[in-house]
Amino acid sequence: QVQLVESGGGLVQSGGSLRLSCKCSGFTFSTNDMKWYRQAPGKGRELVASINRDGYFVSYKDSVAGRFTISRDNAEEAVYLDMNSLKPDDTAVYYCSANVVGRQYWGQGTQVTVSS
């Protein structure tokens, strides 16, 4: 079955960095675009970054552009989110997501907390 497992979250001070990982299985990873979302307390889930299947095309939410970098390793079936210059507003649960044969799949999420 399709599985997405995030890791790498934690508590970090403002200005710090974290690397999130999402290990995938159960589908043909190399043919799927991948996305990172986040959900802050009391807010809806929002798209943070996207990467196409071969990694050549990426896009970012305006507020993270220049600070976050999405990447993927198709051999490892993993997608990453490198987060630098973190701000308290980046505090959220971060999810990776894939659309597989018309169905959206989500990981369990990883908590990122940025202290001021």
PyMOL commands that place a pseudoatom at each C-alpha (Angstrom):
pseudoatom trace, name=CA, resn=GLN, resi=1, chain=A, elem=C, hetatm=0, pos=[0.000, 0.000, 0.000]
pseudoatom trace, name=CA, resn=VAL, resi=2, chain=A, elem=C, hetatm=0, pos=[1.008, 3.618, -0.434]
pseudoatom trace, name=CA, resn=GLN, resi=3, chain=A, elem=C, hetatm=0, pos=[3.019, 4.914, 2.497]
pseudoatom trace, name=CA, resn=LEU, resi=4, chain=A, elem=C, hetatm=0, pos=[4.643, 8.280, 3.141]
pseudoatom trace, name=CA, resn=VAL, resi=5, chain=A, elem=C, hetatm=0, pos=[6.691, 8.627, 6.315]
pseudoatom trace, name=CA, resn=GLU, resi=6, chain=A, elem=C, hetatm=0, pos=[8.011, 12.031, 7.357]
pseudoatom trace, name=CA, resn=SER, resi=7, chain=A, elem=C, hetatm=0, pos=[10.862, 12.654, 9.756]
pseudoatom trace, name=CA, resn=GLY, resi=8, chain=A, elem=C, hetatm=0, pos=[13.224, 15.415, 10.803]
pseudoatom trace, name=CA, resn=GLY, resi=9, chain=A, elem=C, hetatm=0, pos=[10.960, 17.803, 12.648]
pseudoatom trace, name=CA, resn=GLY, resi=10, chain=A, elem=C, hetatm=0, pos=[11.800, 19.261, 16.021]
pseudoatom trace, name=CA, resn=LEU, resi=11, chain=A, elem=C, hetatm=0, pos=[12.266, 22.364, 18.138]
pseudoatom trace, name=CA, resn=VAL, resi=12, chain=A, elem=C, hetatm=0, pos=[14.617, 25.006, 16.785]
pseudoatom trace, name=CA, resn=GLN, resi=13, chain=A, elem=C, hetatm=0, pos=[15.369, 28.627, 17.598]
pseudoatom trace, name=CA, resn=SER, resi=14, chain=A, elem=C, hetatm=0, pos=[14.448, 31.429, 15.237]
pseudoatom trace, name=CA, resn=GLY, resi=15, chain=A, elem=C, hetatm=0, pos=[17.058, 31.625, 12.481]
pseudoatom trace, name=CA, resn=GLY, resi=16, chain=A, elem=C, hetatm=0, pos=[17.869, 27.950, 12.725]
pseudoatom trace, name=CA, resn=SER, resi=17, chain=A, elem=C, hetatm=0, pos=[17.615, 25.158, 10.171]
pseudoatom trace, name=CA, resn=LEU, resi=18, chain=A, elem=C, hetatm=0, pos=[15.982, 21.776, 9.813]
pseudoatom trace, name=CA, resn=ARG, resi=19, chain=A, elem=C, hetatm=0, pos=[15.839, 19.115, 7.120]
pseudoatom trace, name=CA, resn=LEU, resi=20, chain=A, elem=C, hetatm=0, pos=[12.613, 17.193, 6.689]
pseudoatom trace, name=CA, resn=SER, resi=21, chain=A, elem=C, hetatm=0, pos=[12.578, 13.838, 4.929]
pseudoatom trace, name=CA, resn=CYS, resi=22, chain=A, elem=C, hetatm=0, pos=[9.716, 11.848, 3.474]
pseudoatom trace, name=CA, resn=LYS, resi=23, chain=A, elem=C, hetatm=0, pos=[10.345, 8.224, 2.617]
pseudoatom trace, name=CA, resn=CYS, resi=24, chain=A, elem=C, hetatm=0, pos=[7.806, 6.774, 0.192]
pseudoatom trace, name=CA, resn=SER, resi=25, chain=A, elem=C, hetatm=0, pos=[6.750, 3.293, -0.807]
pseudoatom trace, name=CA, resn=GLY, resi=26, chain=A, elem=C, hetatm=0, pos=[3.919, 1.443, -2.482]
pseudoatom trace, name=CA, resn=PHE, resi=27, chain=A, elem=C, hetatm=0, pos=[3.814, 3.471, -5.687]
pseudoatom trace, name=CA, resn=THR, resi=28, chain=A, elem=C, hetatm=0, pos=[6.053, 4.412, -8.591]
pseudoatom trace, name=CA, resn=PHE, resi=29, chain=A, elem=C, hetatm=0, pos=[7.773, 7.328, -6.918]
pseudoatom trace, name=CA, resn=SER, resi=30, chain=A, elem=C, hetatm=0, pos=[9.719, 8.483, -9.982]
pseudoatom trace, name=CA, resn=THR, resi=31, chain=A, elem=C, hetatm=0, pos=[6.553, 9.190, -11.965]
pseudoatom trace, name=CA, resn=ASN, resi=32, chain=A, elem=C, hetatm=0, pos=[4.868, 11.331, -9.321]
pseudoatom trace, name=CA, resn=ASP, resi=33, chain=A, elem=C, hetatm=0, pos=[5.153, 14.998, -8.486]
pseudoatom trace, name=CA, resn=MET, resi=34, chain=A, elem=C, hetatm=0, pos=[5.611, 15.512, -4.752]
pseudoatom trace, name=CA, resn=LYS, resi=35, chain=A, elem=C, hetatm=0, pos=[4.478, 18.270, -2.424]
pseudoatom trace, name=CA, resn=TRP, resi=36, chain=A, elem=C, hetatm=0, pos=[5.095, 19.513, 1.098]
pseudoatom trace, name=CA, resn=TYR, resi=37, chain=A, elem=C, hetatm=0, pos=[2.206, 21.067, 3.026]
pseudoatom trace, name=CA, resn=ARG, resi=38, chain=A, elem=C, hetatm=0, pos=[1.968, 22.471, 6.526]
pseudoatom trace, name=CA, resn=GLN, resi=39, chain=A, elem=C, hetatm=0, pos=[-0.796, 23.135, 9.027]
pseudoatom trace, name=CA, resn=ALA, resi=40, chain=A, elem=C, hetatm=0, pos=[-0.369, 25.589, 11.862]
pseudoatom trace, name=CA, resn=PRO, resi=41, chain=A, elem=C, hetatm=0, pos=[-2.591, 25.431, 14.965]
pseudoatom trace, name=CA, resn=GLY, resi=42, chain=A, elem=C, hetatm=0, pos=[-6.065, 26.763, 14.199]
pseudoatom trace, name=CA, resn=LYS, resi=43, chain=A, elem=C, hetatm=0, pos=[-5.325, 27.196, 10.492]
pseudoatom trace, name=CA, resn=GLY, resi=44, chain=A, elem=C, hetatm=0, pos=[-5.954, 25.261, 7.305]
pseudoatom trace, name=CA, resn=ARG, resi=45, chain=A, elem=C, hetatm=0, pos=[-3.414, 23.121, 5.519]
pseudoatom trace, name=CA, resn=GLU, resi=46, chain=A, elem=C, hetatm=0, pos=[-1.333, 25.112, 3.039]
pseudoatom trace, name=CA, resn=LEU, resi=47, chain=A, elem=C, hetatm=0, pos=[0.962, 24.153, 0.200]
pseudoatom trace, name=CA, resn=VAL, resi=48, chain=A, elem=C, hetatm=0, pos=[4.586, 24.990, 0.955]
pseudoatom trace, name=CA, resn=ALA, resi=49, chain=A, elem=C, hetatm=0, pos=[6.590, 23.529, -1.931]
pseudoatom trace, name=CA, resn=SER, resi=50, chain=A, elem=C, hetatm=0, pos=[6.228, 21.308, -4.972]
pseudoatom trace, name=CA, resn=ILE, resi=51, chain=A, elem=C, hetatm=0, pos=[8.660, 19.348, -7.115]
pseudoatom trace, name=CA, resn=ASN, resi=52, chain=A, elem=C, hetatm=0, pos=[7.965, 17.603, -10.381]
pseudoatom trace, name=CA, resn=ARG, resi=53, chain=A, elem=C, hetatm=0, pos=[8.822, 13.982, -10.993]
pseudoatom trace, name=CA, resn=ASP, resi=54, chain=A, elem=C, hetatm=0, pos=[12.325, 14.519, -12.310]
pseudoatom trace, name=CA, resn=GLY, resi=55, chain=A, elem=C, hetatm=0, pos=[13.191, 17.359, -9.960]
pseudoatom trace, name=CA, resn=TYR, resi=56, chain=A, elem=C, hetatm=0, pos=[13.681, 19.988, -12.644]
pseudoatom trace, name=CA, resn=PHE, resi=57, chain=A, elem=C, hetatm=0, pos=[10.677, 22.116, -11.741]
pseudoatom trace, name=CA, resn=VAL, resi=58, chain=A, elem=C, hetatm=0, pos=[10.034, 23.395, -8.235]
pseudoatom trace, name=CA, resn=SER, resi=59, chain=A, elem=C, hetatm=0, pos=[7.729, 26.004, -6.759]
pseudoatom trace, name=CA, resn=TYR, resi=60, chain=A, elem=C, hetatm=0, pos=[7.316, 27.604, -3.336]
pseudoatom trace, name=CA, resn=LYS, resi=61, chain=A, elem=C, hetatm=0, pos=[4.858, 29.512, -1.230]
pseudoatom trace, name=CA, resn=ASP, resi=62, chain=A, elem=C, hetatm=0, pos=[5.926, 33.155, -1.333]
pseudoatom trace, name=CA, resn=SER, resi=63, chain=A, elem=C, hetatm=0, pos=[6.709, 33.362, 2.374]
pseudoatom trace, name=CA, resn=VAL, resi=64, chain=A, elem=C, hetatm=0, pos=[9.248, 30.504, 2.234]
pseudoatom trace, name=CA, resn=ALA, resi=65, chain=A, elem=C, hetatm=0, pos=[10.849, 31.207, -1.154]
pseudoatom trace, name=CA, resn=GLY, resi=66, chain=A, elem=C, hetatm=0, pos=[14.573, 31.806, -0.709]
pseudoatom trace, name=CA, resn=ARG, resi=67, chain=A, elem=C, hetatm=0, pos=[14.601, 30.049, 2.681]
pseudoatom trace, name=CA, resn=PHE, resi=68, chain=A, elem=C, hetatm=0, pos=[13.259, 26.569, 1.883]
pseudoatom trace, name=CA, resn=THR, resi=69, chain=A, elem=C, hetatm=0, pos=[14.514, 24.112, -0.737]
pseudoatom trace, name=CA, resn=ILE, resi=70, chain=A, elem=C, hetatm=0, pos=[12.615, 21.049, -1.927]
pseudoatom trace, name=CA, resn=SER, resi=71, chain=A, elem=C, hetatm=0, pos=[14.531, 18.177, -3.494]
pseudoatom trace, name=CA, resn=ARG, resi=72, chain=A, elem=C, hetatm=0, pos=[14.095, 14.483, -4.245]
pseudoatom trace, name=CA, resn=ASP, resi=73, chain=A, elem=C, hetatm=0, pos=[16.094, 11.316, -4.719]
pseudoatom trace, name=CA, resn=ASN, resi=74, chain=A, elem=C, hetatm=0, pos=[14.233, 8.970, -7.016]
pseudoatom trace, name=CA, resn=ALA, resi=75, chain=A, elem=C, hetatm=0, pos=[16.639, 6.118, -6.318]
pseudoatom trace, name=CA, resn=GLU, resi=76, chain=A, elem=C, hetatm=0, pos=[15.908, 6.418, -2.583]
pseudoatom trace, name=CA, resn=GLU, resi=77, chain=A, elem=C, hetatm=0, pos=[12.199, 7.195, -3.176]
pseudoatom trace, name=CA, resn=ALA, resi=78, chain=A, elem=C, hetatm=0, pos=[12.464, 10.160, -0.880]
pseudoatom trace, name=CA, resn=VAL, resi=79, chain=A, elem=C, hetatm=0, pos=[11.625, 13.849, -0.937]
pseudoatom trace, name=CA, resn=TYR, resi=80, chain=A, elem=C, hetatm=0, pos=[13.265, 16.452, 1.260]
pseudoatom trace, name=CA, resn=LEU, resi=81, chain=A, elem=C, hetatm=0, pos=[12.588, 19.939, 2.526]
pseudoatom trace, name=CA, resn=ASP, resi=82, chain=A, elem=C, hetatm=0, pos=[15.585, 21.962, 3.672]
pseudoatom trace, name=CA, resn=MET, resi=83, chain=A, elem=C, hetatm=0, pos=[14.423, 24.843, 5.825]
pseudoatom trace, name=CA, resn=ASN, resi=84, chain=A, elem=C, hetatm=0, pos=[16.746, 27.715, 6.685]
pseudoatom trace, name=CA, resn=SER, resi=85, chain=A, elem=C, hetatm=0, pos=[16.297, 31.040, 8.476]
pseudoatom trace, name=CA, resn=LEU, resi=86, chain=A, elem=C, hetatm=0, pos=[13.303, 29.583, 10.268]
pseudoatom trace, name=CA, resn=LYS, resi=87, chain=A, elem=C, hetatm=0, pos=[10.780, 31.942, 11.816]
pseudoatom trace, name=CA, resn=PRO, resi=88, chain=A, elem=C, hetatm=0, pos=[8.154, 31.408, 14.525]
pseudoatom trace, name=CA, resn=ASP, resi=89, chain=A, elem=C, hetatm=0, pos=[5.504, 31.695, 11.776]
pseudoatom trace, name=CA, resn=ASP, resi=90, chain=A, elem=C, hetatm=0, pos=[6.929, 28.488, 10.267]
pseudoatom trace, name=CA, resn=THR, resi=91, chain=A, elem=C, hetatm=0, pos=[5.706, 26.539, 13.300]
pseudoatom trace, name=CA, resn=ALA, resi=92, chain=A, elem=C, hetatm=0, pos=[3.356, 23.836, 12.021]
pseudoatom trace, name=CA, resn=VAL, resi=93, chain=A, elem=C, hetatm=0, pos=[2.917, 20.163, 11.335]
pseudoatom trace, name=CA, resn=TYR, resi=94, chain=A, elem=C, hetatm=0, pos=[4.558, 19.444, 7.976]
pseudoatom trace, name=CA, resn=TYR, resi=95, chain=A, elem=C, hetatm=0, pos=[3.162, 16.790, 5.644]
pseudoatom trace, name=CA, resn=CYS, resi=96, chain=A, elem=C, hetatm=0, pos=[4.417, 15.314, 2.413]
pseudoatom trace, name=CA, resn=SER, resi=97, chain=A, elem=C, hetatm=0, pos=[1.834, 14.351, -0.155]
pseudoatom trace, name=CA, resn=ALA, resi=98, chain=A, elem=C, hetatm=0, pos=[1.490, 12.489, -3.426]
pseudoatom trace, name=CA, resn=ASN, resi=99, chain=A, elem=C, hetatm=0, pos=[-1.362, 12.117, -5.865]
pseudoatom trace, name=CA, resn=VAL, resi=100, chain=A, elem=C, hetatm=0, pos=[-1.362, 8.485, -6.942]
pseudoatom trace, name=CA, resn=VAL, resi=101, chain=A, elem=C, hetatm=0, pos=[-3.829, 7.437, -9.637]
pseudoatom trace, name=CA, resn=GLY, resi=102, chain=A, elem=C, hetatm=0, pos=[-6.166, 10.283, -8.744]
pseudoatom trace, name=CA, resn=ARG, resi=103, chain=A, elem=C, hetatm=0, pos=[-6.087, 9.844, -4.965]
pseudoatom trace, name=CA, resn=GLN, resi=104, chain=A, elem=C, hetatm=0, pos=[-4.249, 12.171, -2.604]
pseudoatom trace, name=CA, resn=TYR, resi=105, chain=A, elem=C, hetatm=0, pos=[-2.066, 10.426, -0.040]
pseudoatom trace, name=CA, resn=TRP, resi=106, chain=A, elem=C, hetatm=0, pos=[-0.564, 12.005, 3.067]
pseudoatom trace, name=CA, resn=GLY, resi=107, chain=A, elem=C, hetatm=0, pos=[2.059, 11.117, 5.587]
pseudoatom trace, name=CA, resn=GLN, resi=108, chain=A, elem=C, hetatm=0, pos=[1.437, 11.290, 9.324]
pseudoatom trace, name=CA, resn=GLY, resi=109, chain=A, elem=C, hetatm=0, pos=[3.188, 14.635, 9.588]
pseudoatom trace, name=CA, resn=THR, resi=110, chain=A, elem=C, hetatm=0, pos=[6.193, 15.899, 11.520]
pseudoatom trace, name=CA, resn=GLN, resi=111, chain=A, elem=C, hetatm=0, pos=[6.030, 18.769, 14.008]
pseudoatom trace, name=CA, resn=VAL, resi=112, chain=A, elem=C, hetatm=0, pos=[8.253, 21.803, 13.477]
pseudoatom trace, name=CA, resn=THR, resi=113, chain=A, elem=C, hetatm=0, pos=[8.365, 24.325, 16.306]
pseudoatom trace, name=CA, resn=VAL, resi=114, chain=A, elem=C, hetatm=0, pos=[10.364, 27.540, 15.980]
pseudoatom trace, name=CA, resn=SER, resi=115, chain=A, elem=C, hetatm=0, pos=[10.937, 29.487, 19.174]
pseudoatom trace, name=CA, resn=SER, resi=116, chain=A, elem=C, hetatm=0, pos=[11.515, 33.235, 19.173]
for i in range(1, 116): cmd.bond("trace and resi %d" % i, "trace and resi %d" % (i + 1))
show_as sticks, trace
zoom trace
